[in-house]
Amino acid sequence: MDHYEIWCNLKDSHRDLEFASNVRDYLGQLKEQGKIADYRLTRRKLGFGPAELGEFNISIAVKNLAQLDEAFDVVASRSGEIERLHAMVYGMVTDFRSALYRDFPDPQRTKSQQGSGT
């Protein structure tokens, strides 16, 4: 699995439950369409964590980069219901940060490749 990680803050922290609902609607639609494998929304607890990463973390799991690319293609169309749902999430956030991670060790890696590091 590959994991597209998003960290952000909200423009208005009083709308946190609305944000959670919007994320569920948006990413739930992508999941139903098979464009992502799964997702999870978490919130920093007790203020622990680096401030530059933001209070909220959205972790989007995809089977591979091809599936992630398909999801981006759907969202990049900027049309229809998916655009409306995306705008409802993106319009609430500030301080957006993202990264791409993978499960490790990679399932295709063999023990004979120990120490290669990448």
C-alpha distances in whole Angstrom, upper triangle without the diagonal:
4,7,10,12,16,19,22,26,28,31,33,31,34,31,28,28,29,26,24,25,24,21,20,22,20,17,18,19,16,15,18,18,14,13,11,9,10,12,14,17,19,22,24,26,29,29,27,25,25,27,26,22,24,24,21,18,15,12,10,6,6,5,6,9,11,10,10,14,15,15,17,19,20,20,22,25,26,28,28,27,24,26,28,25,23,27,27,24,24,28,28,26,27,26,23,20,17,14,11,9,6,6,9,11,9,9,12,14,17,19,22,20,20,21,20,18,16
4,7,10,13,16,20,23,25,28,30,29,32,30,27,27,27,24,22,24,23,19,20,22,19,16,18,19,16,15,18,18,15,13,10,10,11,11,14,16,18,21,22,25,28,27,25,23,23,25,23,19,21,22,19,16,13,10,8,6,5,6,6,7,10,10,8,12,14,13,14,17,18,18,20,23,24,26,27,26,22,24,26,23,21,24,25,22,22,26,26,23,24,23,19,17,13,11,7,6,4,6,10,12,10,12,14,15,19,21,23,20,21,21,20,18,15
4,6,10,13,16,20,22,25,27,26,28,26,23,24,24,21,19,21,20,16,17,19,17,14,16,18,15,14,18,18,15,13,10,10,10,9,11,13,14,17,18,21,25,24,22,19,20,21,19,16,18,18,16,12,10,6,5,5,6,9,9,9,13,11,9,13,14,13,14,17,18,17,19,22,23,25,26,24,21,22,24,21,19,22,22,19,19,23,22,20,21,20,16,14,10,8,6,5,6,8,11,14,13,15,17,18,22,24,26,23,23,23,22,19,17
4,7,10,13,17,19,22,24,23,26,24,21,22,22,19,18,20,18,14,16,18,15,12,15,17,14,14,18,17,16,13,10,11,11,9,11,12,14,16,18,21,24,23,21,19,19,19,17,14,15,17,14,10,8,6,5,6,8,11,11,10,13,11,8,11,13,11,11,15,16,14,16,19,20,22,23,22,18,19,21,18,16,19,19,16,16,19,19,17,18,16,13,11,7,6,5,6,9,11,14,17,16,18,20,21,25,27,29,26,26,26,24,21,18
4,7,10,14,16,19,21,20,23,21,19,20,20,17,16,18,17,14,16,18,16,13,16,18,16,16,20,20,18,16,13,14,12,10,10,10,11,13,14,17,21,19,18,15,15,16,14,11,12,13,10,7,6,5,6,9,11,14,14,14,17,15,12,15,17,14,14,18,18,16,18,21,21,24,25,23,20,20,22,19,16,18,19,15,15,18,17,15,15,14,11,8,5,5,6,7,10,13,15,18,18,20,23,23,27,28,30,27,27,26,25,22,19
4,7,10,13,16,18,17,20,18,16,18,18,14,14,17,15,12,15,17,14,13,16,18,16,17,20,21,20,17,14,16,14,11,10,9,10,12,13,17,19,18,17,14,14,14,12,9,9,11,8,6,5,6,8,11,14,17,17,16,19,17,14,16,18,15,14,18,18,15,17,20,20,22,23,22,18,18,19,17,14,16,16,12,11,15,14,11,11,10,7,6,4,7,9,11,14,16,19,22,22,24,26,27,30,32,34,31,30,30,28,25,23
4,7,10,13,15,14,18,17,14,17,17,13,14,17,16,13,16,18,16,15,18,20,19,20,23,24,23,20,18,19,17,13,12,10,10,9,10,14,16,14,14,11,11,10,9,5,5,7,6,5,6,9,11,15,17,21,21,20,23,21,18,20,22,18,18,21,21,18,20,23,22,25,26,24,21,20,21,18,16,17,16,13,12,14,13,10,9,8,6,5,6,9,12,13,17,19,21,24,24,27,29,29,33,34,36,33,32,31,30,26,25
4,7,10,12,11,15,14,12,15,15,11,13,16,14,12,16,18,16,16,19,21,20,21,24,25,25,22,20,21,19,15,14,11,11,10,11,14,16,14,15,13,12,10,9,7,4,6,5,7,8,12,14,18,20,24,24,23,25,23,20,22,23,20,19,22,22,19,20,23,21,24,25,23,20,19,20,17,15,15,14,11,10,12,10,6,6,5,5,6,9,12,15,17,20,22,25,28,28,30,33,33,36,38,40,37,36,35,34,30,28
4,7,9,8,12,11,10,13,14,11,12,16,15,13,17,19,18,18,21,23,22,23,26,27,27,25,23,24,22,18,16,12,12,10,10,13,15,13,14,13,12,10,10,8,5,5,6,9,11,15,17,21,23,27,27,26,29,27,23,25,26,23,22,25,25,21,23,25,23,25,26,24,22,21,20,18,16,16,14,11,11,11,9,6,5,6,7,10,12,16,19,21,24,26,28,31,31,34,36,37,40,41,43,40,39,38,37,33,32
4,5,5,9,8,8,11,11,8,11,14,13,12,16,17,16,17,20,22,22,23,26,27,28,25,24,25,22,19,17,13,13,11,12,15,17,15,17,16,16,13,13,12,9,8,8,11,13,16,19,22,25,29,29,28,30,28,25,26,27,23,22,26,24,21,22,25,22,24,25,23,21,19,18,16,15,14,12,10,10,9,6,4,6,8,10,13,15,19,21,23,27,28,31,34,34,36,39,39,43,44,46,43,42,41,40,37,35
4,6,9,9,10,13,12,10,14,16,14,15,18,19,18,20,23,24,24,26,28,29,30,28,26,28,26,22,20,17,17,15,16,18,19,17,20,19,18,15,15,15,11,11,12,15,16,20,22,25,28,32,32,30,32,30,27,28,29,25,24,27,26,22,23,25,22,24,25,23,22,20,18,17,16,14,12,11,10,9,6,6,6,9,11,14,17,21,24,26,30,32,34,37,37,40,42,42,46,47,49,46,45,44,43,39,37
4,5,6,8,11,10,10,13,15,14,15,18,19,19,21,23,24,25,27,29,30,31,29,28,29,26,23,21,17,17,15,16,18,18,17,20,20,20,17,17,17,13,12,13,16,17,21,23,27,30,33,34,33,34,32,29,31,31,27,27,29,28,24,26,28,24,26,26,24,23,21,19,18,17,15,13,12,13,11,7,8,9,12,14,18,20,24,27,29,32,33,36,39,39,41,44,44,48,49,51,48,47,46,45,42,40
4,5,6,9,10,9,11,14,14,15,17,19,19,20,22,24,25,26,28,30,31,29,27,28,25,21,19,15,14,12,13,14,15,14,17,17,18,15,16,16,12,10,11,14,16,20,22,26,29,32,33,33,34,32,29,31,31,28,27,30,29,25,27,29,26,28,28,25,24,23,21,19,19,17,15,13,14,13,9,10,11,13,15,17,20,23,26,27,30,32,34,37,38,40,42,43,46,47,50,47,46,45,44,40,39
4,6,8,9,10,12,13,14,16,18,19,20,22,23,25,26,27,29,31,32,31,29,30,26,23,20,17,16,14,15,16,17,16,20,21,21,19,20,19,15,13,14,17,18,22,24,28,31,34,36,35,37,34,31,33,33,30,29,32,30,27,29,31,28,29,28,26,25,24,22,20,20,18,15,15,16,14,11,12,14,17,18,21,23,26,29,30,33,34,37,40,40,42,45,46,49,50,52,50,49,48,47,44,42
4,6,5,6,9,10,11,12,14,15,16,18,19,21,23,24,25,27,29,27,26,27,24,20,18,15,15,13,16,17,19,18,21,21,22,20,21,19,16,13,13,16,16,20,22,25,28,32,33,32,34,31,28,30,30,26,26,29,27,24,26,27,24,25,25,22,21,20,18,16,16,15,12,11,13,12,8,11,13,16,17,20,22,25,27,29,31,33,36,38,39,40,43,44,47,48,51,48,47,47,46,43,41
4,5,5,6,9,10,11,12,14,15,16,18,20,21,22,24,26,27,25,23,24,21,17,15,11,11,10,12,14,16,16,18,19,20,18,19,17,13,11,10,13,13,17,19,22,25,29,30,30,32,29,26,29,29,25,25,28,26,23,25,27,25,26,25,22,21,21,19,16,16,16,13,11,13,13,9,10,13,15,16,18,20,23,25,26,28,29,32,35,35,37,40,41,44,45,48,45,44,44,43,40,38
4,5,5,6,9,10,11,12,14,15,16,18,20,20,22,24,25,25,23,23,20,17,15,11,12,11,15,16,18,18,20,21,23,21,22,20,17,14,12,14,14,18,19,22,25,29,30,31,32,29,27,29,28,25,25,28,26,23,26,27,25,25,24,21,20,20,18,15,16,16,13,12,15,15,12,13,16,19,19,21,22,24,26,27,29,30,33,36,36,37,40,41,44,46,48,46,45,45,44,41,39
4,5,5,6,9,10,11,12,14,15,17,19,20,21,23,24,23,22,23,20,17,16,13,14,14,17,19,21,21,23,23,24,22,23,21,18,15,13,15,15,18,19,22,25,29,30,30,31,28,26,28,27,23,24,26,23,21,23,25,22,22,21,18,17,17,15,12,13,13,9,9,12,12,9,12,15,18,18,20,22,24,26,28,30,31,34,37,37,38,41,42,45,47,49,47,46,46,45,42,40
4,5,5,6,9,10,10,12,13,15,17,18,19,21,22,21,19,21,18,15,13,10,12,11,15,17,19,19,21,21,21,20,20,17,14,12,10,12,11,15,16,19,22,26,27,27,28,25,22,25,24,20,21,23,21,18,21,22,20,21,20,17,16,16,14,11,11,11,8,6,9,10,7,9,12,15,14,17,18,21,22,24,26,28,31,34,33,35,37,39,42,44,46,43,43,43,42,38,36
4,5,5,6,9,10,11,11,14,15,16,18,20,21,20,18,19,15,12,10,7,9,10,14,16,18,19,20,20,21,20,21,18,15,13,10,11,10,13,14,17,20,24,25,26,27,24,22,24,24,20,21,23,21,19,22,23,21,22,21,18,16,17,16,12,13,14,11,9,12,13,11,12,15,17,16,18,18,20,22,23,25,25,29,31,31,33,35,37,40,41,44,42,41,41,40,37,35
4,5,5,6,9,10,10,12,14,15,16,18,20,19,18,19,16,13,12,10,13,14,17,19,22,22,24,24,25,24,24,21,19,16,14,14,13,15,16,19,21,24,26,27,27,24,22,24,23,20,21,23,20,18,22,23,20,21,19,16,15,16,14,10,12,13,10,9,13,14,12,14,17,20,19,20,21,23,24,25,27,28,31,34,33,34,37,38,42,43,46,44,43,44,43,40,37
4,5,5,6,8,9,11,13,14,15,17,19,17,16,18,16,13,13,11,14,15,18,21,24,23,25,24,25,23,23,20,18,16,14,14,12,15,15,18,20,23,25,25,25,22,20,22,21,17,18,20,17,15,18,19,17,17,16,13,12,12,10,7,8,9,6,6,9,10,9,12,15,18,16,19,19,21,22,24,26,27,31,33,33,34,36,38,41,43,46,43,43,43,42,39,36
4,5,5,6,8,10,11,12,14,15,16,15,13,15,12,9,9,8,11,13,16,19,22,22,23,22,23,22,21,18,16,15,11,11,9,11,11,14,16,20,22,21,22,19,17,19,19,15,16,18,16,14,17,19,17,18,17,14,12,13,12,8,8,10,8,6,9,11,10,11,15,17,14,16,16,18,19,20,22,23,27,29,29,30,32,34,37,39,42,39,39,39,38,35,33
4,6,6,5,8,10,10,11,14,15,14,13,14,11,9,9,9,12,14,18,20,23,24,24,24,25,24,24,21,19,17,14,13,11,12,12,14,16,20,22,22,23,19,18,20,19,16,17,20,17,15,19,20,19,19,17,14,12,14,13,10,11,13,11,10,13,15,14,15,18,20,18,19,18,20,21,22,23,23,27,30,29,30,32,34,37,39,42,40,40,40,39,36,34
4,6,5,6,9,10,10,12,14,14,13,15,13,11,12,12,16,18,21,24,27,27,28,27,28,27,26,23,21,20,17,16,13,15,14,16,18,21,23,23,23,19,18,20,18,15,17,18,15,14,17,18,16,16,14,11,10,12,10,7,9,12,9,9,13,14,14,16,19,22,19,21,20,22,22,24,25,26,30,32,31,32,34,36,39,42,44,42,42,42,41,38,36
4,5,5,7,9,10,11,13,12,11,14,12,11,12,12,16,18,21,24,27,27,27,26,27,26,25,22,20,19,16,15,12,13,12,14,15,19,20,20,20,16,15,17,15,12,13,15,12,10,14,15,13,13,12,9,7,9,9,5,6,9,8,8,10,13,13,14,18,20,17,18,17,19,20,21,23,24,28,30,29,30,32,34,38,40,42,40,40,40,39,36,33
4,5,5,6,9,10,11,9,8,10,8,7,9,10,14,17,20,23,26,26,26,25,25,25,24,21,19,19,15,13,10,10,8,11,12,15,17,17,17,14,12,15,14,10,12,14,12,11,14,16,15,16,15,12,9,12,12,9,9,12,12,10,12,15,15,15,18,20,17,17,16,17,17,18,19,21,24,27,26,26,28,31,34,36,39,36,36,37,35,33,30
4,5,5,6,9,10,10,9,10,8,8,10,12,15,18,22,24,28,28,28,27,28,28,27,24,22,21,18,16,13,13,11,12,13,16,18,19,19,15,15,17,15,12,15,17,14,13,17,18,17,17,16,12,11,14,14,10,11,15,14,12,15,18,18,18,22,23,20,21,19,21,20,21,21,22,26,28,27,27,29,32,35,37,40,38,38,39,38,35,32
4,5,5,6,9,9,9,11,11,11,14,15,19,21,25,27,31,31,31,30,31,30,29,26,25,24,20,19,15,15,13,14,14,17,19,19,18,15,14,16,14,11,13,14,11,11,15,15,15,14,12,9,8,11,12,9,10,14,13,13,15,18,18,19,23,24,21,22,21,22,21,22,23,24,28,30,28,28,30,33,36,39,41,39,40,40,39,36,34
4,5,5,6,5,6,9,9,10,13,15,18,21,25,27,31,30,30,29,29,29,28,24,24,23,20,18,14,13,10,11,11,13,15,15,14,11,11,12,10,7,10,11,9,9,13,13,14,14,13,11,8,11,13,10,10,14,14,13,15,18,19,19,22,23,20,20,18,19,18,19,20,21,25,27,25,25,27,30,33,36,38,36,36,37,35,33,30
4,5,5,6,5,6,6,8,12,14,18,21,24,27,30,30,30,28,29,30,28,25,24,24,20,18,14,13,10,10,10,12,14,15,15,11,11,14,12,9,13,14,12,13,16,17,18,18,17,14,12,15,16,13,14,17,17,16,18,21,21,21,24,25,22,22,19,20,18,19,19,19,23,25,23,23,25,28,31,34,36,34,35,36,34,32,29
4,5,8,8,9,10,12,15,17,21,24,27,29,33,33,33,32,33,33,32,28,28,27,23,21,17,16,14,13,13,14,17,18,17,13,14,16,13,12,15,16,13,14,18,18,18,18,16,13,12,16,16,14,15,19,18,18,20,23,23,24,27,28,25,25,23,23,22,23,22,23,26,28,26,26,28,31,34,36,39,37,38,39,38,36,33
4,5,8,10,11,13,17,19,23,26,29,32,35,35,35,33,34,34,32,29,29,28,25,22,19,18,14,14,13,14,16,16,15,11,12,14,10,9,13,13,10,12,15,15,16,15,14,12,11,14,16,14,15,18,19,18,20,23,24,24,27,28,25,25,23,23,21,22,22,23,27,28,26,26,27,30,33,36,39,37,38,39,37,35,32
4,6,7,9,12,16,18,22,25,28,31,35,34,34,32,33,33,32,28,28,28,24,22,18,16,12,11,9,10,12,13,12,8,10,12,9,9,12,13,11,13,16,17,18,18,17,16,13,17,19,16,17,20,21,20,21,24,25,25,28,28,25,24,22,21,19,20,19,20,23,25,23,22,23,27,30,33,35,33,34,35,34,32,29
4,7,9,11,15,17,21,24,27,30,33,33,32,30,30,31,29,26,26,26,22,19,16,14,10,10,8,9,11,11,10,6,7,9,6,5,9,10,8,10,13,14,15,16,16,15,12,15,17,15,14,18,19,17,18,22,23,22,25,25,22,21,18,18,16,17,17,19,22,24,22,22,23,26,29,32,34,32,33,34,32,30,27
4,6,8,12,14,18,21,24,26,30,30,29,27,27,28,26,23,23,23,19,17,13,11,7,6,5,8,9,10,10,7,7,10,9,7,10,12,11,12,15,16,18,18,18,17,13,16,18,15,14,18,19,17,18,21,22,21,23,24,20,19,16,16,14,15,14,15,19,21,19,19,21,24,27,30,32,30,31,31,30,28,25
4,7,11,14,17,21,23,26,30,29,28,27,28,29,27,24,24,24,20,17,14,11,8,5,5,6,10,12,12,9,9,13,12,10,14,16,15,16,19,20,21,22,22,20,17,20,21,18,18,21,21,19,21,24,24,23,26,26,22,21,18,17,15,15,14,14,17,19,18,17,20,22,25,28,30,28,29,30,29,27,24
4,7,11,14,17,20,22,26,26,25,24,25,26,25,21,21,21,17,14,11,8,6,5,7,9,12,14,15,12,11,15,14,12,15,17,16,16,19,21,22,23,22,19,17,19,20,17,16,20,19,17,19,22,22,21,23,23,20,19,17,16,15,14,14,14,18,20,19,19,22,24,27,29,32,30,30,31,30,28,25
4,7,10,14,17,19,23,23,22,21,22,23,22,18,18,17,13,10,7,5,4,6,9,12,14,15,17,14,12,16,16,13,15,18,17,16,19,21,21,22,22,19,16,18,19,15,15,18,17,14,16,19,18,17,20,20,17,17,14,15,14,14,14,15,18,21,20,21,24,25,29,30,33,31,31,31,30,28,25
4,6,10,13,15,19,19,19,18,19,20,20,16,16,14,11,8,6,5,7,9,12,15,17,18,20,17,16,19,19,16,18,21,20,18,21,24,23,24,24,21,18,20,20,17,16,19,17,14,16,19,17,16,19,19,16,16,14,15,15,15,16,16,19,22,22,23,26,27,30,31,34,32,31,32,31,28,26
4,7,10,13,16,16,16,16,17,17,18,14,13,11,7,6,5,7,9,12,15,18,20,21,23,20,18,21,21,18,19,22,21,19,22,24,23,24,24,21,18,20,19,16,15,17,15,12,14,17,15,14,16,16,14,14,14,15,16,16,18,18,21,24,24,26,29,30,33,34,37,35,34,34,33,30,28
4,7,9,13,13,13,13,15,15,16,12,11,9,6,5,6,8,11,14,18,21,22,23,25,23,20,24,24,21,22,25,24,22,25,27,26,28,27,25,22,23,23,19,18,20,18,15,16,18,16,14,16,16,15,15,14,16,17,17,19,19,21,24,25,27,30,30,33,34,37,35,33,33,33,30,28
4,6,10,9,10,10,13,12,14,11,9,6,4,6,9,11,15,17,21,24,26,26,28,26,23,26,27,24,24,28,27,24,27,29,28,29,29,26,24,24,24,21,19,20,18,15,17,18,15,13,15,15,14,15,15,17,19,19,21,22,24,27,28,30,33,33,36,37,39,37,35,35,35,31,30
4,7,6,6,7,10,10,12,10,8,5,6,8,11,13,17,19,23,26,27,27,30,28,25,28,30,26,26,30,29,27,29,32,30,32,32,30,27,27,27,24,22,23,21,18,19,20,17,15,15,15,15,15,16,17,19,19,22,22,24,27,28,30,33,33,36,36,39,36,35,34,34,30,30
4,5,6,8,12,12,15,13,11,8,10,11,14,16,20,22,26,29,30,31,33,31,29,32,33,30,30,34,33,30,32,35,34,35,35,33,30,31,30,27,26,26,24,21,22,23,20,18,19,18,19,18,20,21,23,22,24,24,26,28,30,32,35,35,38,38,41,38,36,36,36,32,32
4,6,9,12,12,16,15,13,10,12,15,18,20,24,26,29,32,34,34,37,35,32,35,36,33,33,37,36,33,35,38,36,38,38,36,33,33,33,30,28,29,27,24,25,25,22,20,20,19,21,21,22,23,26,25,27,27,29,31,33,35,38,38,40,40,43,41,39,38,38,35,34
4,6,9,8,12,11,10,8,11,13,17,19,23,25,29,32,33,33,36,34,31,33,35,32,31,35,35,32,34,37,35,37,37,35,32,32,31,29,27,27,26,22,23,24,20,18,17,16,18,18,20,21,24,24,26,27,28,31,33,35,38,37,40,40,42,40,38,36,37,33,33
4,7,9,12,11,11,9,12,13,17,18,22,24,27,30,31,31,34,32,30,33,34,31,31,35,35,32,34,37,35,38,38,36,33,33,33,30,28,29,27,24,24,25,22,20,19,17,18,17,19,20,22,21,24,24,25,28,30,32,35,34,37,36,39,36,34,33,34,30,30
4,6,9,8,8,8,11,11,15,16,20,22,25,28,28,28,31,30,27,30,32,29,28,32,32,30,31,35,33,36,37,34,31,31,31,29,26,27,26,23,22,24,21,18,17,15,16,14,16,16,19,18,21,22,23,25,27,30,33,32,34,34,37,34,32,30,31,27,27
4,5,6,8,9,12,12,16,17,20,23,26,28,28,28,31,30,27,29,31,29,28,31,32,29,30,34,32,35,36,34,31,31,31,29,26,27,26,22,22,23,21,17,16,13,14,12,14,15,18,18,21,23,23,26,28,31,33,32,35,35,37,34,32,30,30,26,26
4,5,6,8,11,12,16,18,21,24,27,30,30,29,32,31,27,29,32,29,27,31,31,28,29,32,31,34,35,33,30,29,29,27,25,25,24,21,20,21,18,15,13,10,12,12,14,16,19,20,24,25,26,29,30,33,36,35,38,38,40,37,35,33,33,29,29
4,6,9,11,12,15,17,20,22,25,28,28,26,29,28,25,27,29,26,25,28,29,26,26,30,28,31,33,32,28,27,28,26,23,23,23,20,18,19,17,14,11,8,9,8,11,13,17,18,22,24,25,28,29,32,34,33,36,37,38,35,34,32,31,27,26
4,7,8,8,11,13,16,19,22,25,24,23,26,25,22,24,26,23,22,26,26,23,24,28,27,29,31,29,26,25,26,23,21,21,21,17,16,18,16,13,11,8,8,7,9,11,14,15,19,21,22,25,26,29,31,31,34,34,36,33,32,30,30,26,25
4,6,8,11,13,17,20,23,26,26,25,28,26,23,25,27,24,23,26,26,23,24,27,26,28,29,27,25,24,24,22,19,19,19,15,14,16,13,10,9,7,8,8,11,13,16,18,21,23,25,28,28,31,33,33,37,37,39,36,35,34,33,29,28
4,7,10,13,17,20,23,26,27,26,29,27,24,26,28,24,24,28,27,24,26,29,27,29,30,27,25,24,24,21,19,20,18,15,15,16,13,11,10,10,10,11,13,16,18,19,22,23,26,28,29,32,34,34,38,38,41,38,36,35,35,31,30
4,7,10,13,16,20,23,24,24,26,24,21,23,25,21,21,24,24,21,23,26,24,26,27,24,21,21,21,18,16,17,16,12,13,15,12,10,11,10,10,10,12,14,16,17,20,21,24,27,27,29,32,32,36,36,39,36,35,34,34,30,29
4,6,10,13,16,20,20,20,23,21,18,21,22,19,19,22,22,19,21,24,23,25,26,24,21,21,21,18,16,18,17,13,13,16,14,11,12,12,10,9,9,11,13,14,16,17,20,23,23,26,28,29,32,33,35,33,32,31,30,27,25
4,6,10,13,17,18,17,20,17,15,17,18,15,16,19,18,16,19,21,21,23,23,21,17,18,19,15,14,16,15,11,12,15,14,12,14,13,11,10,9,11,12,13,15,16,19,22,22,24,27,28,31,32,35,32,31,31,30,27,25
4,6,10,13,14,15,17,15,12,16,17,14,15,19,18,17,19,22,22,24,24,22,18,20,21,17,15,18,18,14,15,18,17,15,17,16,13,12,10,10,10,10,12,13,16,19,19,20,23,24,27,29,31,29,28,28,27,24,22
4,7,10,11,12,14,11,9,13,13,11,12,15,15,14,17,19,19,21,21,19,16,18,19,16,14,17,17,14,15,19,18,17,18,18,15,14,11,11,10,10,11,13,16,19,18,19,22,23,27,28,31,28,28,29,27,25,22
4,7,9,10,12,10,9,12,13,11,13,16,16,16,18,21,22,23,23,22,18,20,22,19,17,21,21,18,19,22,22,20,22,22,18,17,13,12,10,10,9,10,14,16,15,16,18,20,23,25,28,26,26,27,25,23,20
4,5,7,9,6,6,10,10,9,12,14,14,15,17,19,21,22,23,21,18,20,22,19,18,21,22,20,20,24,24,23,24,24,20,18,15,13,11,11,10,11,14,16,14,15,17,19,22,25,27,25,26,26,25,23,20
4,7,8,6,8,11,11,11,14,16,16,18,20,22,23,25,25,24,21,23,25,23,21,25,26,23,24,28,28,26,28,27,24,22,18,16,13,12,10,10,14,15,12,12,14,16,20,23,25,23,24,25,24,22,19
4,5,6,7,9,10,11,13,15,16,17,18,21,23,25,25,25,21,23,26,24,22,25,26,24,24,28,28,27,28,27,23,21,17,15,11,11,9,11,13,15,12,12,13,15,19,22,24,21,23,24,22,20,17
4,5,5,6,9,10,10,12,14,15,16,18,21,23,24,24,20,21,25,23,20,24,25,23,22,26,27,25,26,25,21,19,15,13,10,11,10,13,15,17,14,15,15,17,21,24,25,22,24,24,22,20,17
4,5,5,6,9,10,10,13,14,15,17,20,21,22,22,19,21,24,22,20,24,26,24,23,27,28,27,28,27,23,22,18,16,13,14,14,16,18,20,16,17,17,19,23,26,27,25,27,27,25,24,20
4,5,5,6,9,10,11,13,14,16,18,19,20,20,16,18,21,19,18,21,23,21,21,25,26,25,26,26,22,21,17,16,13,14,14,15,19,20,17,17,18,21,24,27,29,27,28,29,27,25,22
4,5,5,6,9,10,11,12,14,16,18,19,19,15,17,20,18,16,19,21,18,18,22,23,21,23,22,18,17,14,13,10,12,12,15,18,20,17,18,19,22,25,28,30,27,28,28,26,24,21
4,5,5,6,9,10,10,12,15,17,19,19,15,16,20,19,16,19,21,20,19,22,24,23,24,23,20,18,15,15,12,15,15,18,21,22,20,21,21,23,27,30,31,28,30,30,27,26,22
4,5,5,6,9,10,11,14,15,16,16,13,15,18,17,15,19,21,19,19,22,24,23,25,25,22,21,18,17,15,17,17,20,23,25,22,22,23,25,29,32,33,31,32,33,30,29,25
4,5,5,6,8,10,12,14,14,14,11,12,15,14,12,15,17,16,16,19,21,20,22,22,19,18,15,16,14,16,17,19,23,25,22,23,24,26,30,33,35,32,33,33,31,29,26
4,5,5,6,9,10,13,14,15,11,12,15,14,11,14,17,15,14,18,20,19,20,20,17,16,14,14,13,16,18,20,24,26,23,25,25,27,31,34,35,32,34,34,31,29,25
4,6,5,6,9,11,13,14,11,12,15,15,13,16,18,18,17,20,22,21,23,24,20,20,18,18,17,20,21,23,26,28,26,27,27,29,33,36,37,34,36,36,33,31,28
4,6,6,8,9,10,11,8,9,12,12,11,14,16,16,15,18,21,21,23,24,20,21,19,20,19,21,22,24,28,30,27,28,29,31,35,38,39,37,38,38,36,34,30
4,5,6,8,10,10,6,7,10,10,8,10,13,12,12,15,17,17,19,20,17,18,16,18,17,20,22,24,28,30,28,29,30,32,36,39,40,37,38,38,36,34,30
4,5,8,11,12,10,8,12,13,10,12,15,15,13,16,18,18,20,21,17,18,17,18,18,21,23,26,29,31,29,30,31,33,37,40,41,38,39,39,36,34,30
4,5,8,11,9,8,11,13,11,13,16,16,15,17,20,21,22,24,21,22,20,22,22,25,26,29,32,34,32,33,33,36,39,42,43,41,42,42,39,37,33
4,7,9,7,5,8,10,9,9,13,14,12,14,17,18,20,22,19,21,20,22,22,26,27,30,33,36,34,35,36,38,41,44,46,43,44,43,41,39,35
4,7,7,5,8,10,10,11,13,15,15,16,19,20,22,25,22,24,23,25,25,28,30,32,36,38,36,37,37,40,43,46,48,45,46,46,44,41,38
4,6,6,7,9,10,11,13,15,16,17,19,21,24,26,24,26,25,27,27,29,31,33,36,39,36,37,38,41,44,47,49,46,47,48,45,43,40
4,5,5,6,9,10,11,13,14,15,17,19,23,25,23,25,24,26,26,28,29,31,35,37,35,36,37,40,43,46,48,46,46,47,45,42,39
4,5,5,6,9,10,11,12,14,16,17,20,22,20,21,20,22,22,24,26,28,31,34,32,33,34,36,40,43,45,42,43,43,41,38,35
4,5,5,6,9,10,10,11,14,16,18,21,18,20,20,22,22,25,27,29,33,35,34,35,36,38,42,44,46,43,44,44,42,39,36
4,6,5,6,9,10,10,13,15,18,21,19,21,21,24,25,27,29,31,35,37,36,37,38,41,44,47,49,46,46,46,44,42,39
4,5,5,7,9,10,12,14,17,20,17,20,19,22,22,25,26,28,32,34,33,34,36,38,42,44,46,43,44,44,42,39,36
4,5,5,6,8,10,11,14,17,14,16,16,18,19,22,24,26,30,32,31,32,34,36,40,42,44,41,41,41,39,36,34
4,5,5,5,8,10,13,16,14,17,17,20,22,25,27,29,33,35,34,36,37,39,43,45,47,44,44,44,42,39,36
4,6,6,7,10,13,16,15,18,18,22,23,26,28,30,33,36,35,36,38,40,44,46,48,45,45,45,43,40,37
4,5,6,7,11,13,12,14,15,18,20,22,24,26,30,33,32,33,35,37,40,42,45,42,42,41,40,37,34
4,5,6,8,11,9,12,13,17,19,21,24,27,30,33,32,34,35,37,40,42,44,41,41,40,39,35,33
4,6,8,12,11,15,16,20,22,25,28,30,33,36,35,37,39,40,44,46,48,45,45,44,42,39,36
4,7,11,11,14,16,20,22,25,27,30,33,35,35,37,39,40,44,45,48,44,44,43,42,38,36
4,7,7,10,13,16,19,22,25,27,30,33,33,35,37,38,41,43,45,42,41,40,39,35,33
4,5,9,12,16,19,22,25,28,30,33,33,36,37,38,41,43,45,41,41,39,38,34,32
4,6,10,14,17,20,23,26,28,31,31,34,36,36,39,40,42,39,38,36,35,31,30
4,7,11,14,17,20,23,25,28,28,31,32,33,36,38,39,36,35,34,33,29,27
4,7,11,13,17,20,22,25,25,28,29,29,33,34,36,32,32,30,29,25,23
4,7,10,14,17,19,22,21,24,26,26,29,31,33,29,29,28,26,23,20
4,7,10,13,15,18,18,21,22,22,26,27,29,25,25,24,22,19,17
4,7,10,13,15,14,17,19,19,23,24,26,23,23,22,20,17,14
4,7,9,12,11,14,16,16,20,21,23,20,20,19,18,15,12
4,6,9,8,10,12,13,16,18,20,17,17,18,16,14,11
4,6,6,8,11,11,15,16,19,16,16,17,16,14,12
3,5,8,10,9,12,13,16,13,13,13,13,11,10
4,6,8,7,9,10,13,11,10,12,12,10,10
4,5,5,9,11,13,11,12,13,12,11,10
4,6,8,11,13,12,13,16,15,15,13
4,6,10,11,10,12,15,13,14,13
4,7,8,7,9,11,10,11,10
4,5,6,8,11,11,12,13
4,5,6,9,10,12,14
4,6,9,9,12,14
4,6,6,9,10
4,6,8,10
4,5,9
4,6
4
